[in-house]
Structure formats: structure tokens, C-alpha cells
Amino acid sequence: MSHRIAIANSDVAFDCAGNESVLDAAARAGIELPYSCRKGVCGNCAGAVTQGEVGAAGNGAIVNETCLPGQVLFCMCAPRGDLQIAPVSWRRIDPAARKRFTAKVYRNQLAASDVSVLQLRLPAGQRAKFSAGQYLQVALPDGSTRSYSMANAPHESDAVTLHVRHVQGGAFSARVAQLVPGDLLEIELPFGAFSLQEEQARPVVFVAGGTGFAPVKSILDDMLKRRIDRPVTLIWGARQAEGIYLRAAVARWQKQWPQMRFIAALSDGGEASGEDFAGRPDQALLAAFPDLRGHELYCCGSPAMVHAVREAAVQHRGLDAGDFHSDVFVEGPAAHTAA
């Protein structure tokens, strides 16, 4: 049975089956609500139901600790009748804009002992249209998918670059080190709504954990290309110094933005030296900022890291919850994952 879902304060409405998530139904109708993990972890899709009732679309909870009072996770809930919803934001999209490509491995480099930088070329004459910060899905032989953020900027549209952490037993990452130039991969893009709020001119803070650096790199390279000049701080967390595997990219940004602040947060602090911080990214954030009011913060990494950074920023440094944007890497199929 299908139900009608209207967006409050607009003339927009779409149909949603009783066992379909509100997020999926909106996308099918060409309406993009904010989202990232699609698994009820990141909280990006949280919004209010102003009329009607919802229930679980699957086995997961329809609220989590990121939800404000009255909010639900649109990726996890399904309608129990007609609804009116009030998402934090929404925009019209072209459902046909998402494309599938057979990409060819162009270069596969080991950037750290457990991280591959994988460059894929698209077929001749084809281009990938995406926004900085979005991700793609790699199709696996068993029909499942794994998701990885594009690390290149959108103007490099004839190729995509992925940062893949080697995860033991990972359906894709466990074999990524064996990929050689000429190997073919089936990919689909774009996905996700983790992008810079371009209308803002406020100071911006990026916090990345491990390969959560990939979407941050895409955003910063895009800012550089488009000459967006905002006060920028980057906190990049890793266990050890080798986990900060692209310091050359950071040095390039600092050359163009001399006031850019960079902090490598090393949780195994024995190797911290110079300007590196001995501790976790959330601890580095607390040490670097006595007050985050008036800032925007973009955080990418594991659920635990993102949760810790959110708590540090919002509860302890005064960041408005609406100015916290996250991209959570969740293991498993049909999610934004690093496995």
C-alpha cells in the first residue's frame, strides 16, 4: 500500500510504500534529503514528522543520539499512513543523474602500510558528475556493493580516486592491493549529501579519521580550484604518523592558504612531534578551540570518532548542532564503508 508524503511549507509531495524508507521514496521521486550512511548511524537524515505516524522500515531504530526532540531518521522509518515531514533541508535532483560506469584501474599505490590510493579511469569520452564530498559504490561479483568517497575534485571528471583502507576479510578492501592497471571495476555515482555549505563565509573546521581524509581532500581541492577563501582548520587523526599518508596535499593547501591550520592527531602519541598532537581527534579539537560558536564543522570517519567529535564540538565548545556535518564510514554492504 502506498502513502502520500508532503514536505511542510512547500507544494512538494511524493508516494512511499508502507515498507519503504522515506529517504528512498524521496530519492525515487527526485527529492534529495540529507543523508550519508543510510544505516541509521550518522544522523544526517534526521528530520521532523509534523503530521502522521511512522514505524521502522526494517530492524533498526528510527531515532539515535543525534536526533533532536521530535526528529526521526528518514533512512530508517516508513509511513503508517499519509505524512507531512519537515526535513532540515531538501532539494530537487534528477534521478537519472546517477550513472554506472565500467572503470579501469589506472594506478594503485600503497600510501601507507594499510592504505591504497586507487585511481580509476572512466571510458573514453565519459565524465562523472559529482559534488566534492560525495561517494560512489563499487559493485562486487556477489551483487553487493561497497562505498568509497571520491578523493579527487569534481573538475577531474574523467577519473575517480579512492582511498581504501585494507580491512582483513573485507569483501573489496582485502583484495584491493592485488588490483593492477587494466583491471575493470563496476561503479555507480554519485551518492551522499556531504558537501560544503557554499553560501557560508564562516570559519570551517574539517576533522578526519584515517581514510575519512578522502572526502575532505575532495572538498579542499575543490575550494582551491574555485578560489574559495575561508579560514580553514584541518584535524587529521591516525594511530601513528604514517597514517597521515598525504602530507604533501596538506603542504600544497598551506602554500595557497598561509593561514590554514593543520593538526595531525596521533592517538598512539609516542610518535607525535613538532606540531602533531598526541591524542584523538576530539581531544585535538578541544585543545585547539576554546569556542566553536560561529564555525562550521565537517567530520568524516568511524561512527565512534564522529560521535566523539560531535559531543566535543556541540556539548563542550558551543557549536550549533545544525553546523555539524558528518560522513560516517560504516562497514558492510549498502552503506558508506571502508571494507
C-alpha positions as a Markdown table, in Angstrom:
| # | Residue | x | y | z |
|---|---|---|---|---|
| 1 | Met | 0.0 | 0.0 | 0.0 |
| 2 | Ser | 1.3 | 3.4 | -0.9 |
| 3 | His | 1.0 | 6.6 | 1.2 |
| 4 | Arg | 1.4 | 10.2 | 0.3 |
| 5 | Ile | 4.2 | 12.2 | 1.9 |
| 6 | Ala | 4.2 | 16.0 | 1.7 |
| 7 | Ile | 7.1 | 18.3 | 2.6 |
| 8 | Ala | 5.9 | 21.1 | 5.0 |
| 9 | Asn | 5.8 | 24.7 | 3.7 |
| 10 | Ser | 6.1 | 23.5 | 0.1 |
| 11 | Asp | 3.9 | 22.1 | -2.7 |
| 12 | Val | 6.1 | 19.0 | -3.0 |
| 13 | Ala | 4.7 | 15.6 | -2.3 |
| 14 | Phe | 5.6 | 12.0 | -3.3 |
| 15 | Asp | 4.4 | 8.5 | -2.8 |
| 16 | Cys | 6.0 | 6.0 | -0.4 |
| 17 | Ala | 5.2 | 2.3 | 0.0 |
| 18 | Gly | 4.5 | 1.1 | 3.5 |
| 19 | Asn | 7.7 | -0.9 | 3.7 |
| 20 | Glu | 9.9 | 1.7 | 2.0 |
| 21 | Ser | 12.0 | 4.2 | 3.8 |
| 22 | Val | 11.0 | 7.9 | 3.5 |
| 23 | Leu | 14.6 | 8.6 | 2.3 |
| 24 | Asp | 14.4 | 6.1 | -0.5 |
| 25 | Ala | 11.0 | 7.1 | -1.6 |
| 26 | Ala | 12.0 | 10.8 | -1.8 |
| 27 | Ala | 15.1 | 9.9 | -3.9 |
| 28 | Arg | 13.0 | 7.9 | -6.3 |
| 29 | Ala | 10.8 | 10.9 | -6.7 |
| 30 | Gly | 13.7 | 13.2 | -7.4 |
| 31 | Ile | 13.8 | 14.8 | -4.0 |
| 32 | Glu | 17.1 | 14.6 | -2.1 |
| 33 | Leu | 17.0 | 14.7 | 1.7 |
| 34 | Pro | 20.3 | 15.0 | 3.6 |
| 35 | Tyr | 21.9 | 11.6 | 4.1 |
| 36 | Ser | 25.2 | 9.7 | 4.3 |
| 37 | Cys | 25.4 | 6.2 | 5.8 |
| 38 | Arg | 21.8 | 5.1 | 5.1 |
| 39 | Lys | 22.1 | 2.8 | 8.1 |
| 40 | Gly | 20.8 | 4.9 | 11.0 |
| 41 | Val | 24.2 | 5.8 | 12.3 |
| 42 | Cys | 25.3 | 9.2 | 11.1 |
| 43 | Gly | 22.0 | 11.1 | 11.8 |
| 44 | Asn | 22.4 | 13.3 | 8.7 |
| 45 | Cys | 18.8 | 12.4 | 7.5 |
| 46 | Ala | 17.1 | 13.3 | 10.8 |
| 47 | Gly | 14.0 | 15.5 | 10.5 |
| 48 | Ala | 10.6 | 16.0 | 11.9 |
| 49 | Val | 7.3 | 14.3 | 11.2 |
| 50 | Thr | 4.7 | 17.1 | 11.6 |
| 51 | Gln | 1.6 | 15.1 | 10.7 |
| 52 | Gly | 1.0 | 11.3 | 10.6 |
| 53 | Glu | 2.9 | 8.4 | 12.1 |
| 54 | Val | 5.9 | 6.4 | 11.1 |
| 55 | Gly | 7.3 | 3.0 | 12.1 |
| 56 | Ala | 10.5 | 1.1 | 11.4 |
| 57 | Ala | 11.3 | 0.3 | 7.8 |
| 58 | Gly | 13.5 | -2.6 | 8.9 |
| 59 | Asn | 15.0 | -3.9 | 12.1 |
| 60 | Gly | 16.9 | -0.8 | 13.1 |
| 61 | Ala | 15.8 | 2.0 | 15.4 |
| 62 | Ile | 14.2 | 5.1 | 13.9 |
| 63 | Val | 16.0 | 7.5 | 16.3 |
| 64 | Asn | 19.5 | 7.7 | 17.6 |
| 65 | Glu | 21.5 | 10.1 | 19.9 |
| 66 | Thr | 21.9 | 12.6 | 17.1 |
| 67 | Cys | 18.2 | 13.3 | 16.8 |
| 68 | Leu | 16.7 | 16.4 | 18.3 |
| 69 | Pro | 13.4 | 16.1 | 20.2 |
| 70 | Gly | 10.7 | 15.3 | 17.7 |
| 71 | Gln | 13.1 | 14.1 | 15.0 |
| 72 | Val | 13.3 | 10.6 | 13.3 |
| 73 | Leu | 15.8 | 9.1 | 10.9 |
| 74 | Phe | 14.2 | 9.2 | 7.5 |
| 75 | Cys | 16.5 | 6.4 | 6.3 |
| 76 | Met | 15.1 | 4.0 | 8.9 |
| 77 | Cys | 11.4 | 4.9 | 9.0 |
| 78 | Ala | 8.4 | 4.0 | 6.8 |
| 79 | Pro | 5.0 | 5.6 | 6.8 |
| 80 | Arg | 2.0 | 4.1 | 8.5 |
| 81 | Gly | -0.3 | 6.5 | 6.6 |
| 82 | Asp | -0.1 | 9.8 | 4.9 |
| 83 | Leu | 2.6 | 12.1 | 6.3 |
| 84 | Gln | 3.8 | 15.6 | 6.4 |
| 85 | Ile | 7.6 | 15.9 | 7.1 |
| 86 | Ala | 9.9 | 18.8 | 7.8 |
| 87 | Pro | 13.4 | 17.8 | 6.8 |
| 88 | Val | 16.3 | 20.1 | 7.8 |
| 89 | Ser | 16.8 | 20.7 | 4.0 |
| 90 | Trp | 15.8 | 19.3 | 0.7 |
| 91 | Arg | 16.4 | 19.9 | -3.0 |
| 92 | Arg | 15.2 | 18.6 | -6.3 |
| 93 | Ile | 17.5 | 16.2 | -8.2 |
| 94 | Asp | 17.5 | 14.4 | -11.5 |
| 95 | Pro | 17.2 | 10.7 | -10.6 |
| 96 | Ala | 18.9 | 9.9 | -14.0 |
| 97 | Ala | 22.0 | 11.9 | -12.9 |
| 98 | Arg | 23.3 | 8.8 | -11.1 |
| 99 | Lys | 25.4 | 6.8 | -13.6 |
| 100 | Arg | 27.0 | 3.4 | -13.9 |
| 101 | Phe | 30.5 | 3.1 | -15.4 |
| 102 | Thr | 32.9 | 0.3 | -16.1 |
| 103 | Ala | 36.1 | 1.9 | -14.8 |
| 104 | Lys | 39.6 | 0.8 | -15.5 |
| 105 | Val | 42.4 | 0.7 | -12.8 |
| 106 | Tyr | 45.0 | 3.3 | -13.9 |
| 107 | Arg | 47.2 | 3.4 | -10.8 |
| 108 | Asn | 47.3 | 1.5 | -7.5 |
| 109 | Gln | 49.7 | 3.0 | -5.0 |
| 110 | Leu | 50.4 | 2.0 | -1.4 |
| 111 | Ala | 50.2 | 5.3 | 0.5 |
| 112 | Ala | 50.6 | 3.7 | 3.9 |
| 113 | Ser | 51.1 | 0.1 | 5.1 |
| 114 | Asp | 47.3 | -0.4 | 5.2 |
| 115 | Val | 46.0 | 2.3 | 2.7 |
| 116 | Ser | 45.8 | 2.1 | -1.1 |
| 117 | Val | 45.3 | 5.1 | -3.3 |
| 118 | Leu | 43.4 | 3.7 | -6.2 |
| 119 | Gln | 42.9 | 5.7 | -9.4 |
| 120 | Leu | 40.3 | 4.7 | -11.8 |
| 121 | Arg | 39.8 | 6.0 | -15.4 |
| 122 | Leu | 36.3 | 6.2 | -16.9 |
| 123 | Pro | 35.7 | 5.0 | -20.5 |
| 124 | Ala | 36.9 | 7.4 | -23.2 |
| 125 | Gly | 34.6 | 10.4 | -23.6 |
| 126 | Gln | 32.6 | 9.7 | -20.4 |
| 127 | Arg | 32.5 | 12.0 | -17.4 |
| 128 | Ala | 31.4 | 11.6 | -13.8 |
| 129 | Lys | 29.3 | 14.4 | -12.4 |
| 130 | Phe | 29.5 | 14.7 | -8.6 |
| 131 | Ser | 29.9 | 17.2 | -5.9 |
| 132 | Ala | 33.0 | 17.4 | -3.7 |
| 133 | Gly | 32.4 | 15.2 | -0.7 |
| 134 | Gln | 30.2 | 12.6 | -2.3 |
| 135 | Tyr | 30.9 | 8.9 | -2.7 |
| 136 | Leu | 30.5 | 6.0 | -5.2 |
| 137 | Gln | 29.6 | 2.4 | -4.9 |
| 138 | Val | 31.7 | -0.5 | -6.2 |
| 139 | Ala | 29.7 | -3.5 | -7.4 |
| 140 | Leu | 31.0 | -6.8 | -6.3 |
| 141 | Pro | 30.6 | -10.2 | -8.0 |
| 142 | Asp | 28.1 | -11.4 | -5.5 |
| 143 | Gly | 25.8 | -8.5 | -6.2 |
| 144 | Ser | 26.6 | -6.5 | -3.1 |
| 145 | Thr | 28.2 | -3.1 | -3.1 |
| 146 | Arg | 30.9 | -1.2 | -1.1 |
| 147 | Ser | 31.1 | 2.5 | -0.8 |
| 148 | Tyr | 34.1 | 4.9 | -1.0 |
| 149 | Ser | 34.3 | 8.6 | -1.1 |
| 150 | Met | 35.9 | 10.3 | -4.2 |
| 151 | Ala | 39.1 | 11.9 | -3.1 |
| 152 | Asn | 39.6 | 13.9 | -6.3 |
| 153 | Ala | 37.8 | 17.2 | -7.0 |
| 154 | Pro | 34.8 | 17.3 | -9.4 |
| 155 | His | 36.7 | 19.1 | -12.2 |
| 156 | Glu | 38.8 | 15.9 | -12.6 |
| 157 | Ser | 35.8 | 14.3 | -14.1 |
| 158 | Asp | 37.3 | 11.7 | -16.4 |
| 159 | Ala | 38.6 | 9.7 | -13.4 |
| 160 | Val | 38.0 | 9.0 | -9.7 |
| 161 | Thr | 40.5 | 8.4 | -6.9 |
| 162 | Leu | 39.7 | 6.3 | -3.9 |
| 163 | His | 41.5 | 5.9 | -0.6 |
| 164 | Val | 40.9 | 2.3 | 0.5 |
| 165 | Arg | 41.9 | 1.0 | 3.9 |
| 166 | His | 42.9 | -2.7 | 3.9 |
| 167 | Val | 40.4 | -4.5 | 6.2 |
| 168 | Gln | 41.1 | -8.1 | 6.9 |
| 169 | Gly | 38.3 | -10.2 | 5.4 |
| 170 | Gly | 36.8 | -7.1 | 3.6 |
| 171 | Ala | 34.9 | -8.1 | 0.5 |
| 172 | Phe | 36.7 | -5.5 | -1.6 |
| 173 | Ser | 39.4 | -4.0 | 0.5 |
| 174 | Ala | 41.1 | -7.3 | 1.3 |
| 175 | Arg | 41.8 | -7.7 | -2.4 |
| 176 | Val | 42.4 | -4.1 | -3.5 |
| 177 | Ala | 46.2 | -4.5 | -3.1 |
| 178 | Gln | 46.1 | -7.1 | -5.9 |
| 179 | Leu | 44.4 | -4.8 | -8.4 |
| 180 | Val | 46.7 | -3.9 | -11.3 |
| 181 | Pro | 46.4 | -1.4 | -14.2 |
| 182 | Gly | 43.8 | -2.6 | -16.7 |
| 183 | Asp | 41.6 | -4.4 | -14.2 |
| 184 | Leu | 37.9 | -3.4 | -14.5 |
| 185 | Leu | 35.5 | -2.3 | -11.8 |
| 186 | Glu | 31.8 | -1.6 | -12.0 |
| 187 | Ile | 31.0 | 1.7 | -10.2 |
| 188 | Glu | 27.9 | 3.9 | -9.7 |
| 189 | Leu | 27.8 | 7.5 | -8.6 |
| 190 | Pro | 27.1 | 9.9 | -7.0 |
| 191 | Phe | 25.7 | 9.2 | -3.6 |
| 192 | Gly | 25.6 | 11.3 | -0.4 |
| 193 | Ala | 24.9 | 14.9 | 0.6 |
| 194 | Phe | 28.2 | 15.7 | 2.4 |
| 195 | Ser | 29.2 | 18.9 | 0.7 |
| 196 | Leu | 30.4 | 22.3 | 1.7 |
| 197 | Gln | 27.7 | 24.9 | 2.5 |
| 198 | Glu | 28.8 | 27.3 | -0.1 |
| 199 | Glu | 26.7 | 30.2 | 0.9 |
| 200 | Gln | 28.6 | 30.5 | 4.1 |
| 201 | Ala | 31.8 | 32.5 | 4.7 |
| 202 | Arg | 32.4 | 31.5 | 8.3 |
| 203 | Pro | 35.5 | 29.7 | 9.6 |
| 204 | Val | 35.3 | 26.0 | 8.6 |
| 205 | Val | 36.9 | 23.1 | 10.5 |
| 206 | Phe | 37.5 | 19.6 | 9.0 |
| 207 | Val | 38.1 | 16.6 | 11.2 |
| 208 | Ala | 39.0 | 13.4 | 9.5 |
| 209 | Gly | 39.9 | 10.0 | 10.9 |
| 210 | Gly | 42.1 | 7.7 | 8.7 |
| 211 | Thr | 40.7 | 7.5 | 5.2 |
| 212 | Gly | 38.0 | 9.9 | 6.2 |
| 213 | Phe | 40.5 | 12.3 | 4.7 |
| 214 | Ala | 39.3 | 11.3 | 1.2 |
| 215 | Pro | 36.1 | 13.4 | 1.1 |
| 216 | Val | 37.9 | 16.3 | 2.9 |
| 217 | Lys | 40.6 | 16.2 | 0.2 |
| 218 | Ser | 37.9 | 16.5 | -2.5 |
| 219 | Ile | 36.3 | 19.4 | -0.8 |
| 220 | Leu | 39.6 | 21.3 | -0.1 |
| 221 | Asp | 40.9 | 20.7 | -3.7 |
| 222 | Asp | 37.5 | 22.0 | -5.0 |
| 223 | Met | 37.7 | 25.1 | -2.7 |
| 224 | Leu | 41.2 | 25.7 | -4.1 |
| 225 | Lys | 40.1 | 25.3 | -7.7 |
| 226 | Arg | 37.2 | 27.7 | -7.2 |
| 227 | Arg | 39.2 | 30.1 | -5.1 |
| 228 | Ile | 37.0 | 29.9 | -2.1 |
| 229 | Asp | 38.9 | 31.7 | 0.7 |
| 230 | Arg | 37.7 | 30.9 | 4.2 |
| 231 | Pro | 39.5 | 30.4 | 7.5 |
| 232 | Val | 40.3 | 26.7 | 7.4 |
| 233 | Thr | 41.4 | 24.2 | 10.1 |
| 234 | Leu | 42.1 | 20.6 | 9.3 |
| 235 | Ile | 42.5 | 18.0 | 12.1 |
| 236 | Trp | 43.5 | 14.6 | 10.7 |
| 237 | Gly | 43.6 | 11.7 | 13.1 |
| 238 | Ala | 45.5 | 8.4 | 12.8 |
| 239 | Arg | 47.1 | 6.0 | 15.2 |
| 240 | Gln | 50.7 | 6.7 | 14.1 |
| 241 | Ala | 52.5 | 9.2 | 11.9 |
| 242 | Glu | 52.4 | 7.0 | 8.8 |
| 243 | Gly | 48.6 | 7.2 | 8.9 |
| 244 | Ile | 48.9 | 10.8 | 7.8 |
| 245 | Tyr | 49.6 | 9.5 | 4.4 |
| 246 | Leu | 49.3 | 12.6 | 2.2 |
| 247 | Arg | 51.1 | 15.4 | 3.9 |
| 248 | Ala | 52.1 | 16.7 | 0.5 |
| 249 | Ala | 48.5 | 17.6 | -0.2 |
| 250 | Val | 48.3 | 19.5 | 3.1 |
| 251 | Ala | 51.5 | 21.3 | 2.3 |
| 252 | Arg | 50.0 | 22.4 | -1.1 |
| 253 | Trp | 46.9 | 23.8 | 0.6 |
| 254 | Gln | 49.0 | 25.6 | 3.2 |
| 255 | Lys | 51.1 | 27.2 | 0.4 |
| 256 | Gln | 47.9 | 28.7 | -1.1 |
| 257 | Trp | 46.2 | 29.4 | 2.2 |
| 258 | Pro | 49.1 | 30.5 | 4.5 |
| 259 | Gln | 46.7 | 30.9 | 7.4 |
| 260 | Met | 45.4 | 27.4 | 7.1 |
| 261 | Arg | 45.9 | 25.5 | 10.4 |
| 262 | Phe | 46.8 | 21.8 | 10.3 |
| 263 | Ile | 46.9 | 19.4 | 13.2 |
| 264 | Ala | 47.9 | 15.7 | 12.9 |
| 265 | Ala | 46.2 | 13.9 | 15.9 |
| 266 | Leu | 48.1 | 10.7 | 16.7 |
| 267 | Ser | 46.3 | 8.5 | 19.2 |
| 268 | Asp | 49.4 | 6.5 | 19.7 |
| 269 | Gly | 51.1 | 9.6 | 20.9 |
| 270 | Gly | 54.6 | 8.2 | 21.2 |
| 271 | Glu | 55.4 | 9.4 | 17.7 |
| 272 | Ala | 53.9 | 12.9 | 18.0 |
| 273 | Ser | 56.4 | 15.6 | 17.3 |
| 274 | Gly | 56.6 | 19.2 | 16.2 |
| 275 | Glu | 53.0 | 20.4 | 15.6 |
| 276 | Asp | 51.5 | 17.0 | 15.8 |
| 277 | Phe | 49.1 | 16.4 | 18.7 |
| 278 | Ala | 49.3 | 13.3 | 20.9 |
| 279 | Gly | 45.8 | 12.2 | 21.2 |
| 280 | Arg | 42.5 | 11.5 | 19.5 |
| 281 | Pro | 40.8 | 14.0 | 17.0 |
| 282 | Asp | 38.2 | 15.0 | 19.5 |
| 283 | Gln | 40.9 | 15.8 | 22.1 |
| 284 | Ala | 42.8 | 17.8 | 19.5 |
| 285 | Leu | 39.6 | 19.7 | 18.7 |
| 286 | Leu | 39.1 | 20.6 | 22.3 |
| 287 | Ala | 42.7 | 21.7 | 22.7 |
| 288 | Ala | 42.6 | 23.8 | 19.6 |
| 289 | Phe | 39.3 | 25.6 | 20.1 |
| 290 | Pro | 38.0 | 27.1 | 23.3 |
| 291 | Asp | 34.8 | 28.2 | 21.4 |
| 292 | Leu | 33.3 | 26.9 | 18.2 |
| 293 | Arg | 30.3 | 29.2 | 18.0 |
| 294 | Gly | 30.1 | 30.8 | 14.6 |
| 295 | His | 32.0 | 27.9 | 12.9 |
| 296 | Glu | 31.0 | 25.1 | 10.6 |
| 297 | Leu | 32.5 | 21.6 | 11.2 |
| 298 | Tyr | 32.7 | 18.7 | 8.8 |
| 299 | Cys | 33.7 | 15.4 | 10.3 |
| 300 | Cys | 34.5 | 12.1 | 8.4 |
| 301 | Gly | 35.4 | 8.7 | 9.9 |
| 302 | Ser | 34.2 | 5.9 | 12.0 |
| 303 | Pro | 31.0 | 6.1 | 14.0 |
| 304 | Ala | 32.9 | 6.3 | 17.3 |
| 305 | Met | 35.1 | 9.0 | 16.1 |
| 306 | Val | 32.3 | 11.1 | 14.6 |
| 307 | His | 30.2 | 10.7 | 17.8 |
| 308 | Ala | 33.2 | 11.8 | 20.0 |
| 309 | Val | 33.9 | 14.8 | 17.8 |
| 310 | Arg | 30.2 | 15.8 | 17.8 |
| 311 | Glu | 30.0 | 15.6 | 21.5 |
| 312 | Ala | 33.2 | 17.7 | 21.9 |
| 313 | Ala | 32.1 | 20.3 | 19.5 |
| 314 | Val | 28.4 | 20.7 | 20.4 |
| 315 | Gln | 28.3 | 20.0 | 24.1 |
| 316 | His | 31.7 | 21.4 | 25.1 |
| 317 | Arg | 32.6 | 24.1 | 22.6 |
| 318 | Gly | 29.2 | 25.6 | 21.8 |
| 319 | Leu | 28.9 | 24.6 | 18.1 |
| 320 | Asp | 25.3 | 24.8 | 16.8 |
| 321 | Ala | 24.1 | 21.3 | 16.1 |
| 322 | Gly | 23.0 | 22.4 | 12.7 |
| 323 | Asp | 26.5 | 23.4 | 11.8 |
| 324 | Phe | 27.9 | 19.9 | 12.4 |
| 325 | His | 28.0 | 17.9 | 9.2 |
| 326 | Ser | 29.2 | 14.3 | 9.2 |
| 327 | Asp | 30.1 | 11.5 | 6.8 |
| 328 | Val | 30.2 | 8.2 | 8.7 |
| 329 | Phe | 32.0 | 5.2 | 7.4 |
| 330 | Val | 30.0 | 2.1 | 8.3 |
| 331 | Glu | 31.2 | -1.4 | 7.5 |
| 332 | Gly | 29.0 | -3.7 | 5.4 |
| 333 | Pro | 27.0 | -3.7 | 2.2 |
| 334 | Ala | 24.8 | -0.9 | 1.1 |
| 335 | Ala | 26.5 | 1.5 | 3.4 |
| 336 | His | 29.2 | 4.1 | 3.2 |
| 337 | Thr | 32.0 | 1.7 | 4.2 |
| 338 | Ala | 35.8 | 1.3 | 4.2 |
| 339 | Ala | 35.7 | -2.5 | 3.9 |
